[in-house]
């Protein structure tokens, strides 16, 4: 990701989607079912066959996560930590911390800012959490705006400023077109249990990608 940012990249009125340096996904729902077992068994014509329920549950999870990753939206809540550098020029200024494009569902389902903090310039550095009154989330720009960046941030550290946030469940998860794409993808995974195939693979017209593409955010 780009570096050598100037103070201008951090002005509250800007929208620079690359002001962050690193993003980490650290928590994700890996137990709650999105597609029901009844929907899956009907799709696969496995009526009255319970012998594969555990396997199908694993496929359902993989399917949901793959669609979330493709769309950049959370069908179920997902949490991230986003890291930012800091310069002496940005100290004491209003600061805009842009969240990455993976959180573009923010205006529909909401982003919960769990914590905003920074590593201070003590030796050794310690992590300080900002009071919630010192910042706010701007859903129109998908960014966190800090009223004034503290003056004791450790500028020797690579990315001392951290935003911890959660993407809430997106309402598109219940759209029939999204669920149908999930069932199509799950069917493909069920019928092709290997990564190799002797035949040339082609996209099926109006298949998974075509169903999902209208809901994938455009990133400029």
PAVEXVO-725156 format. One line per 3 residues: number of its first residue (from 1); their letters; for each residue x, y, z of N, C-alpha, C, O, CB. Coordinates in pm, whole numbers, plus 50000, padded with zeros to 5 digits. Each point is the difference from the previous one (the first is absolute). Glycine has a CB too. Layout:
BEGIN
NUM = a = X/Y/Z/X/Y/Z/X/Y/Z/X/Y/Z/X/Y/Z  ...
//
This chain:
BEGIN
1 = xxx = 50083/49882/50000/49917/50118/50000/50088/50125/50000/50113/49994/50048/49704/49881/50073  50132/50238/49826/50081/50119/49990/50046/50049/50136/49931/49983/50100/49947/50076/49695  50240/50001/50208/50053/50057/50122/50037/50145/49972/49952/50058/49903/50134/49717/50178
4 = xxx = 50000/50284/50003/50044/50138/49984/49881/50095/49995/49997/50092/49918/50206/49827/49961  49699/50060/50209/49883/50085/50001/50034/50136/50060/50081/50009/50092/49772/49790/49925  50086/50306/49931/50015/50132/50056/49882/50029/50091/49904/49923/50005/50225/50155/49793
7 = xxx = 49879/50035/50274/49891/50033/50090/49868/50017/49925/49894/49975/50056/50270/50135/50096  49842/49930/49721/49880/50021/49922/49917/49876/49984/49878/50009/49984/50240/50168/49899  49943/49707/50122/49926/49875/49988/49909/49976/50120/49908/49919/49993/50279/49989/49872
10 = xxx = 49840/50162/50243/49928/49975/50124/49895/50106/50030/49933/49990/50104/50268/49895/49979  49781/50214/49833/49900/50102/50027/49861/49937/50007/49969/49910/49922/50174/50263/49964  49773/49875/50206/49870/49939/50021/49909/50004/49879/49915/49913/49984/50108/50149/50249
13 = xxx = 49995/50039/49679/49910/50014/49886/50042/49917/49880/49929/49998/49899/50021/50229/50181  50164/49704/49928/50048/49924/49886/49941/49860/50000/49951/49952/50103/50260/50181/49898  49795/49802/49884/49969/49858/49992/50111/49936/49919/49997/49999/49877/49751/50039/50138
16 = xxx = 50350/49909/50055/50113/49933/49937/49999/49856/50046/50046/49971/50110/50090/50244/49877  49813/49692/49931/49979/49864/50048/50129/49923/50029/49994/49884/50041/49798/50117/49830  50322/50061/50110/50125/49930/50025/50080/50063/50115/50121/49981/50007/49884/49955/49752
19 = xxx = 49929/50137/50330/50075/50057/50111/50039/49894/50102/50089/50022/50081/49791/50195/49885  50054/49667/50030/50039/49891/50089/50119/49926/49940/50019/50000/49879/49744/49977/50207  50315/49959/50000/50118/49928/49956/49983/49848/50005/50062/49928/49922/50073/50263/50158
22 = xxx = 49782/49763/50011/49982/49854/50017/49863/49975/50060/49952/50078/50083/50299/49886/49947  49686/49927/49929/49872/49961/50059/50004/49851/50032/50049/49920/49920/49828/50263/49953  50071/49782/50244/49998/49860/50044/49858/49961/50039/49934/50071/50075/50305/49947/50006
25 = xxx = 49715/49871/49869/49874/49942/50045/50032/49911/50119/50079/49907/49988/49815/50102/49778  50043/50020/50350/50038/49923/50119/49884/49923/50063/50022/49918/50089/50153/50252/49950  49702/49855/49917/49889/49925/50057/49890/49986/49896/49968/50094/49928/50088/49990/50304
28 = xxx = 49887/49795/49761/49898/49972/49899/49910/49889/50051/50047/49906/50064/50108/50166/49749  49716/49938/50159/49906/49898/50043/50020/49875/49915/49975/50000/49879/49858/50177/50195  50213/49716/49989/50026/49874/49928/49912/49888/50052/50033/49883/49985/50202/50190/49974
31 = xxx = 49653/49963/50102/49912/49897/50055/49853/50018/49962/49927/49902/49991/50232/50077/50197  49797/50144/49789/49859/50024/49969/49971/49968/49854/50071/50046/49910/49920/50132/50266  49905/49743/49801/49964/49962/49862/49928/50115/49931/49919/50069/50061/50063/49690/50008
34 = xxx = 50050/50261/49804/49931/50097/49915/49894/49928/49915/49882/50035/50006/50326/50113/49988  49834/49754/49929/49907/49915/49925/49953/49888/50092/50082/49936/50066/50032/50119/49713  49756/49921/50226/49948/49897/50088/50025/49862/49941/50017/49984/49879/49808/50176/50207
37 = xxx = 50176/49740/50002/50020/49863/49955/49887/49958/49906/50023/49924/49906/50098/50023/50307  49757/50101/49813/49888/49967/49912/50022/50058/49859/49975/49932/49900/49871/50064/50300  50201/50129/49794/50028/50060/49869/50108/49922/49926/49990/49980/49878/49946/50245/50213
40 = xxx = 50165/49730/49980/50111/49927/49938/49955/49863/49951/50031/49962/49887/50129/50161/50261  49769/49804/49935/49958/49865/49960/49902/50004/49883/50002/49911/49915/50033/50011/50321  49880/50179/49760/49911/50014/49885/50079/50032/49874/49971/49947/49893/49845/50131/50259
43 = xxx = 50285/50010/49861/50082/50036/49885/50074/49879/49945/50013/49985/49879/50013/50244/50214  50022/49683/49996/50081/49884/49959/49916/49873/49983/50055/49895/49969/50138/50208/50150  49677/49907/49902/49912/49883/49991/50044/49888/50095/50006/49883/49962/49948/50176/49800
46 = xxx = 50076/49978/50360/50044/49903/50101/49891/49979/50105/50028/50002/50120/50212/50066/49842  49641/49913/49995/49888/49984/50091/50017/49875/50087/50035/49893/49950/49817/50224/49886  50124/49899/50293/50005/49889/50096/50139/49938/50012/50014/49888/50051/49748/50067/49898
49 = xxx = 50341/50117/50004/50137/49951/50013/50074/50092/50098/50036/50112/49965/49963/49791/49797  50023/50048/50359/50068/50079/50103/50146/49960/50016/50068/50052/50089/49715/49973/50026  50265/49885/49803/50135/49946/50017/50109/50102/49969/50114/49984/50043/49795/49792/49901
52 = xxx = 50057/50329/49981/50102/50098/49959/49980/50136/50066/50058/50099/49956/49960/49780/49827  49902/50127/50321/49966/50129/50060/50124/50077/50049/50008/50121/49982/49773/49781/50085  50314/50028/49993/50120/50067/50049/50082/50057/49883/50048/50112/50007/49957/49733/50192
55 = xxx = 50008/50077/49696/50072/50047/49881/49930/50119/49937/50065/50096/49959/50019/49672/50001  49785/50227/50033/49923/50109/49941/50012/50127/50083/50001/50110/49945/49840/49723/49959  50168/50153/50227/50016/50117/50086/50134/50069/49972/50008/50122/50000/49850/49768/50177
58 = xxx = 50246/50031/49798/50129/50057/49965/49997/50070/49865/50059/50106/49984/50051/49717/50150  49821/50118/49769/49986/50062/49869/49921/50131/50009/50032/50098/49933/49978/49675/49959  49888/50227/50192/49919/50122/50017/50085/50113/50054/49989/50114/49955/49807/49746/50086
61 = xxx = 50289/50110/50055/50088/50102/50057/50098/50052/49895/50020/50121/49987/49959/49769/50237  50082/50019/49701/50095/50041/49895/49931/50084/49894/50058/50096/49949/50076/49698/50093  49743/50170/49924/49924/50074/49899/49973/50142/50046/50023/50095/49926/49873/49692/49997
64 = xxx = 50056/50227/50199/49968/50133/50051/50124/50088/50008/49994/50118/49963/49818/49783/50167  50300/50044/49917/50122/50078/50012/50052/50042/49862/50050/50111/49984/50004/49768/50229  49935/50032/49689/50045/50033/49865/49918/50114/49941/50055/50089/49935/50019/49673/50033
67 = xxx = 49796/50237/50055/49914/50107/49948/50027/50131/50073/50001/50106/49938/49824/49724/50001  50196/50164/50191/50036/50121/50075/50129/50060/49947/50009/50122/49983/49876/49786/50220  50214/50007/49771/50129/50049/49951/49988/50059/49860/50065/50099/49968/50050/49729/50173
70 = xxx = 49802/50110/49776/49982/50050/49863/49931/50136/50001/50041/50090/49927/49947/49673/49988  49909/50251/50166/49924/50125/50003/50068/50108/50084/49974/50119/49981/49819/49747/49988  50293/50094/50125/50054/50097/50094/49895/50047/50098/50007/50112/50051/50154/49959/49776
73 = xxx = 49742/49844/50201/49892/50032/50093/49983/49885/50099/50033/49885/49970/49851/50257/49855  50066/49890/50292/49986/49900/50104/49856/49950/50008/49910/50073/50042/50278/50033/50086  49791/49770/49831/49868/49940/50021/49977/49980/50149/49888/50015/50048/50124/49870/49727
76 = xxx = 50094/50080/50298/50000/49995/50145/50115/50086/50051/50096/50022/49926/49802/49744/50075  50095/50285/50122/50100/50097/50048/50144/49951/49987/50031/49884/50024/49797/50199/50133  50260/50011/49803/50142/49973/49985/50078/50118/50057/49963/50116/49978/49996/49742/49815
79 = xxx = 50150/50115/50279/50076/50105/50066/50140/50014/49941/50062/49902/49957/49808/50056/50252  50178/50167/49789/50129/50033/49940/50077/50096/50090/49943/50070/50084/49961/49896/49686  50228/50036/50210/50086/50104/50053/50072/50066/49883/50056/49932/49914/49975/49945/50308
82 = xxx = 49966/50255/49775/50059/50076/49891/50109/50088/50059/49979/50066/50102/49804/49930/49763  50335/50006/50069/50117/50068/50054/50040/50119/49911/49987/49996/49878/50091/49786/50222  49969/50326/49966/50036/50123/49930/50133/50052/50052/50031/49986/50119/49725/50070/49846
85 = xxx = 50322/50004/49945/50122/50065/50043/49966/50136/50060/49885/50044/49992/50249/49836/49830  49963/50185/50238/49982/50133/50055/50127/50080/49977/50110/49947/50012/49727/49968/50163  50147/50212/49793/50115/50088/49979/49991/50117/50096/49894/50030/50054/50122/49903/49702
88 = xxx = 50097/50134/50264/50000/50117/50087/49907/50108/49945/49942/50076/50077/50293/49871/49994  49751/50062/49796/49914/50101/49939/49854/49980/50030/49921/50095/49996/50245/49926/49826  49794/49854/50210/49859/49971/50024/49961/50013/50147/49881/49994/50032/50125/49854/49774
91 = xxx = 50091/50170/50283/49971/50011/50143/49918/50125/50028/50022/50106/49941/50191/49771/50112  49691/50110/50038/49920/50114/50041/49898/50045/49897/49939/50106/50017/50251/49961/50118  49790/49856/49758/49906/50038/49894/49877/49910/50002/50003/49888/50051/50190/50195/49810
94 = xxx = 49698/49968/50080/49887/49913/49972/50046/49897/49898/50067/50033/49902/49764/50150/50148  50134/49691/49974/50058/49891/49921/49891/49906/49950/49914/49958/50077/50298/50059/50057  49792/49950/49737/49906/49906/49941/50070/49868/49973/50100/49996/49928/49769/50192/49968
97 = xxx = 50080/49705/50162/50056/49867/49983/49903/49919/49914/49898/49952/50048/50224/50059/50176  49912/49974/49649/49913/49930/49906/50001/49851/50027/50105/49940/50020/49936/50237/49809  49839/49762/50170/49989/49856/50011/50008/49940/49860/49958/50064/49903/49902/49954/50308
100 = xxx = 50192/49861/49776/50019/49941/49867/49870/49963/49932/49893/49999/50061/50324/49915/50017  49794/50055/49793/49881/49974/49918/49923/49877/50043/49885/49983/49961/50232/50126/49852  49945/49805/50267/49931/49880/50046/49880/50036/50087/49914/49916/50023/50302/49958/49968
103 = xxx = 49777/50249/50056/49890/50041/50086/49900/50089/49929/49936/50084/50064/50217/49898/50128  49830/50001/49677/49913/50089/49927/49852/49975/50024/49915/50071/49944/50262/49942/49887  49790/49890/50250/49859/49982/50034/49959/50089/50116/49890/49985/50054/50122/49781/49863
106 = xxx = 50074/50327/50122/49979/50079/50121/49871/50081/49999/49934/50012/50103/50310/49999/49920  49719/50044/49862/49883/50087/49998/49869/49921/50011/49896/50059/50028/50235/50102/49834  49874/49708/50116/49878/49921/50003/49982/49928/50133/49890/50002/50057/50129/49970/49698
109 = xxx = 50085/49967/50294/49985/49918/50120/50073/50057/50120/49974/49960/50113/50001/49844/49741  50116/50287/50123/50067/50066/50110/50136/49942/50034/50024/49880/49985/49754/50173/50101  50308/50033/49958/50133/49964/50050/50004/50036/50147/49965/50112/50038/50145/49924/49735
112 = xxx = 49933/49873/50310/50018/50026/50142/50148/50024/50026/50081/49910/49979/49716/49949/50081  50238/50259/49987/50138/50030/50035/50022/49951/50143/49947/50058/50095/50062/50145/49749  50067/49692/50170/50023/49941/50131/50100/50079/50083/49986/50014/50121/49961/49765/49781
115 = xxx = 50156/50272/50028/50109/50065/50073/50090/50075/49903/50027/49952/49890/49965/49869/50288  50053/50297/49864/50101/50076/49925/50112/50031/50097/49976/50054/50109/49851/50047/49730  50294/49866/50124/50111/50023/50091/50131/50016/49928/50006/50000/49877/49873/49872/50293
118 = xxx = 50227/50142/49908/50133/50023/49942/50108/49955/50099/49976/49991/50120/49935/50205/49744  50207/49777/50083/50117/49969/50080/50070/50132/50034/50032/50078/49910/49994/49692/49981  49998/50254/50238/50060/50126/50040/50153/49996/49992/50058/49897/49964/49746/50142/50186
121 = xxx = 50260/50072/49883/50146/50012/49984/50079/49970/50127/50115/50042/50013/49840/50127/49813  49984/49758/50268/50074/49955/50117/50099/49891/49960/49992/49945/49890/49812/50113/50259  50287/49912/49940/50097/49893/49976/49987/49897/50111/50041/50028/50113/50117/50130/49768
124 = xxx = 49787/49721/50093/49945/49959/49870/49862/50061/49975/49934/50043/50095/50195/49743/49923  49827/50218/49858/49869/50059/49970/49886/49920/50062/50009/49878/50013/50086/50212/49773  49799/49979/50251/49878/49936/50046/49883/50046/49913/50006/50107/49939/50085/49878/50299
127 = xxx = 49805/49935/49757/49886/50031/49915/49897/50079/50078/49960/49958/50108/50081/49834/49756  49916/50322/50083/49900/50085/50063/49872/50000/49916/50005/50010/49878/50178/50134/50224  49704/49846/49965/49869/50000/49934/49938/50138/50012/49994/50057/50109/49975/49697/49941
130 = xxx = 49985/50300/49839/49937/50131/50000/49859/49992/50058/49930/49901/49980/50207/50165/49821  49823/50037/50270/49863/50011/50047/49908/50014/49880/50036/50065/49901/50039/50041/50316  49806/49835/49789/49908/50004/49887/49959/50142/49964/49960/50025/49886/49957/49752/50181
133 = xxx = 50092/50317/50027/49965/50140/49971/50106/50067/49912/49977/50109/49949/49901/49902/50269  50237/49924/49764/50109/50061/49925/49997/49966/49852/50085/50046/49924/50050/49945/50283  49768/49928/49750/49992/49964/49859/49856/49963/49965/49916/49981/50089/50324/49938/49913
136 = xxx = 49731/50071/49867/49868/49951/49956/50016/49931/49866/50097/50022/49927/49783/50165/50198  50023/49729/49844/50000/49929/49872/49916/50076/49899/49887/50040/50029/50143/49740/50089  50026/50242/49763/49931/50071/49892/49955/49898/49896/50081/49956/49919/50057/50253/50120
139 = xxx = 49732/49753/49961/49953/49899/49904/49999/50051/49856/50001/49919/49907/49862/49983/50275  50134/50230/49797/49998/50054/49864/50136/49987/49933/50009/50002/49877/49813/50157/50192  50282/49829/50010/50133/49984/49944/50069/49872/50040/50113/49973/49960/49903/50270/50039
142 = xxx = 49913/49676/50083/50054/49873/50047/50135/50021/50068/50100/49938/49962/49779/49941/49853  50123/50209/50285/50125/50033/50067/49973/50040/50144/49888/50036/50037/50212/50038/49745  50004/49919/50299/49998/50046/50137/50069/50135/50005/50112/50014/49950/49887/49747/50142
145 = xxx = 49936/50337/49968/50060/50133/50011/50035/50025/50146/49912/50002/50087/49956/50084/49713  50261/49934/50226/50048/50034/50133/50005/50151/50012/50053/50068/49912/50083/49718/50104  49807/50267/50092/49995/50146/50015/50139/50063/49999/50021/50105/49940/49768/49868/50189
148 = xxx = 50304/49962/49938/50139/50050/50002/50093/49884/50028/49988/49933/50103/49938/50297/49975  50167/49745/49831/50093/49889/50019/50094/50031/50116/50062/50106/50001/49924/49835/49752  50027/49969/50346/50085/50026/50116/50145/50030/49960/50048/49955/49896/49804/49897/50239
151 = xxx = 50215/50224/49950/50138/50040/49971/50104/49899/50048/50119/50013/49970/49806/50222/50046  50031/49664/50058/50097/49904/50055/49999/49867/49926/50035/49897/50058/49939/50213/50162  49985/49890/49652/50001/49877/49921/50144/49964/49967/50083/50087/49974/49688/49965/49929
154 = xxx = 50257/49819/50097/50135/49952/49970/50021/50000/49849/49951/49911/49931/50051/49947/50280  50070/50238/49737/50023/50009/49856/50113/49910/49953/50026/49991/49880/49891/50242/50128  50153/49701/50086/50104/49904/49961/49937/49868/49957/50053/49931/49913/50109/50177/50247
157 = xxx = 49726/49858/49900/49931/49877/49964/49940/50015/49860/49966/50111/49957/49983/49839/50287  50038/49939/49687/49957/50004/49860/49858/50050/49984/49975/50092/49922/50178/49720/50032  49753/50131/50120/49858/50038/49990/49941/50008/50140/49933/49907/50044/50046/49983/49729
160 = xxx = 50045/50220/50298/49963/50006/50142/49853/50028/50029/49957/49983/50114/50271/50093/49923  49693/49965/49863/49860/50033/50022/49914/49882/49954/50021/49947/49890/50025/50303/50081  49857/49708/50111/49923/49880/49972/49850/50027/50018/49958/50059/50100/50238/49798/49974
163 = xxx = 49724/50099/49828/49854/50003/50012/49949/49856/50001/50027/49923/49907/49959/50304/49974  49942/49738/50223/49939/49868/50014/49851/50017/49973/49933/50076/50069/50242/49844/50101  49773/50009/49728/49859/50018/49964/49937/49869/49954/50069/49906/49962/49981/50331/49974
166 = xxx = 49817/49760/50069/49923/49882/49959/49901/50040/49893/49929/50099/50014/50097/49797/50215  49969/50026/49664/49896/50015/49899/49879/49921/50046/50010/49879/50024/50160/50152/49789  49718/50034/50201/49879/49932/50041/49943/49917/49885/50039/50017/49885/49913/50166/50280
169 = xxx = 49956/49729/49867/49938/49916/49897/49931/50085/49896/49925/50092/50034/50044/49724/50134  50056/50155/49704/49943/50077/49891/49863/49945/49962/49983/49878/49993/50248/50176/49924  49671/50032/50058/49866/49951/49965/49993/49924/49869/49902/49929/49977/50010/50262/50147
172 = xxx = 50188/49822/49788/49993/49926/49873/50011/49850/50023/49972/49921/49909/50128/50275/49973  49941/49764/50238/50012/49857/50029/49870/49924/49989/50000/49877/49985/50186/50181/50162  49701/50012/49861/49870/49932/49988/49939/50019/49862/49891/49950/49974/50074/50083/50271
175 = xxx = 50103/50039/49665/49946/50018/49865/49995/49864/49929/50097/49925/50005/49995/50312/49986  49798/49731/49944/49991/49872/49928/50112/49980/49898/50051/49889/49985/49702/50121/50047  50287/50095/49897/50104/49986/49899/50134/49964/50063/50076/49923/49943/49803/50243/49912
178 = xxx = 50150/49888/50262/50125/49969/50069/49997/49856/50053/50099/49928/49990/49930/50315/50072  49858/49717/49994/49990/49864/50052/50004/49899/49886/50055/49891/50016/49812/50194/50179  50074/49950/49690/50006/49908/49886/50143/49985/49951/50042/49890/49963/49724/50174/49972
181 = xxx = 50309/50046/50064/50143/49991/49964/50073/49909/50098/50088/49924/49960/49903/50308/49940  49973/49778/50228/50061/49913/50099/49969/49853/49975/50088/49915/50012/49898/50270/50150  49891/49786/49803/49962/49862/49972/50069/49947/49876/50037/49883/49995/49743/50159/50113
184 = xxx = 50238/50043/49790/50071/49958/49878/50146/49969/50031/50054/49900/49954/49791/50240/49907  50217/49947/50218/50141/49978/50034/50015/49875/50087/50092/49922/49980/49950/50325/50006  49868/49734/50109/50006/49881/50084/49983/49873/49916/50067/49900/50024/49842/50233/50170
187 = xxx = 50002/49872/49708/49980/49884/49911/50128/49968/49924/50036/49884/49985/49722/50174/49993  50309/50047/49975/50127/49979/49929/50103/49935/50092/50069/49906/49960/49882/50292/49892  50060/49852/50271/50098/49943/50093/49964/49856/50036/50089/49917/50018/49954/50313/50074
190 = xxx = 49829/49741/49918/49956/49865/50033/50030/49901/49888/50042/49887/50025/49778/50211/50117  50160/49947/49734/50019/49911/49884/50145/49993/49953/50035/49910/49924/49734/50143/50009  50315/50040/50112/50141/50002/49957/50087/50006/50125/50036/50108/50048/49906/50008/49731
193 = xxx = 50092/49768/50272/50072/49994/50127/50151/49997/49980/50075/49967/50092/49732/49914/50006  50236/50153/49783/50143/50008/49970/50026/50129/49923/49909/50053/49936/50114/49694/50060  50099/50303/50011/50036/50122/49929/50041/49974/49856/50028/50094/49926/50043/50002/50291
196 = xxx = 49933/49778/49743/50043/49965/49864/49882/49950/49920/49908/49938/50053/50322/50005/50031  49774/50084/49786/49894/49957/49911/50059/49979/49862/50077/50084/49953/49747/50040/50181  50142/49766/49803/50058/49969/49869/49944/50089/49890/50060/50014/49894/49971/49752/50181
199 = xxx = 49853/50294/49950/49935/50082/49899/50026/50148/50023/50028/50042/50112/49798/49783/49864  50164/50252/49919/50011/50145/50012/49874/50053/50066/49888/49965/49960/50260/50048/49834  49869/50071/50308/49886/50051/50074/49955/50133/49940/50083/50085/49969/49997/49798/50240
202 = xxx = 49791/50134/49775/49943/50124/49950/49900/50054/50103/49940/49924/50076/50090/49999/49683  49955/50210/50244/49897/50060/50085/49863/49965/49945/49977/50005/49879/50179/50184/50186  49753/49776/50024/49863/49972/49958/49926/50133/49988/50004/50081/50093/49998/49692/50021
205 = xxx = 49931/50253/49774/49923/50125/49988/49903/50016/50117/49933/49905/50039/50087/50082/49711  49975/50133/50304/49916/50029/50116/50036/49909/50117/49913/49956/50076/49903/50119/49770  50311/49898/50168/50048/49920/50112/50032/50087/50120/49945/50109/50015/50145/49724/49825
208 = xxx = 49998/50118/50247/50028/50066/50127/50047/50144/49980/49946/50092/50062/50113/49686/50035  50041/50241/49817/50055/50134/49981/49895/50097/49947/49992/50114/50046/50231/49785/49911  49698/50056/49948/49899/50087/49941/49893/50039/50102/49948/50112/49995/50094/49781/49784
211 = xxx = 49925/50017/50313/49902/50031/50102/50054/50100/50102/49926/50084/50051/49974/49689/49916  50228/50216/50063/50059/50083/50106/50050/50135/49949/50002/50097/50076/50061/49694/50040  49978/50217/49759/50070/50118/49950/49925/50131/50023/50064/50098/50035/50036/49755/49795
214 = xxx = 49765/50154/50152/49933/50128/50023/50010/50052/50143/49978/50118/50024/49868/49817/49797  50189/49977/50274/50006/50039/50140/50142/50023/50048/50022/50033/50116/49770/49839/49922  50305/50111/49873/50140/50022/50036/50031/50148/49989/49984/50057/49892/50081/49711/50029
217 = xxx = 49980/50297/50188/50026/50144/49993/50108/50034/49898/50097/49927/49984/49836/50091/50255  50048/50095/49694/50098/50050/49903/50101/50082/50076/49964/50098/50066/49867/49904/49745  50296/49959/50181/50107/50070/50068/50077/50082/49898/50056/49946/49905/49960/49874/50271
220 = x = 49986/50312/49844/50069/50090/49908/50139/50031/50051/50074/50075/49935/49707/50022/49994
//
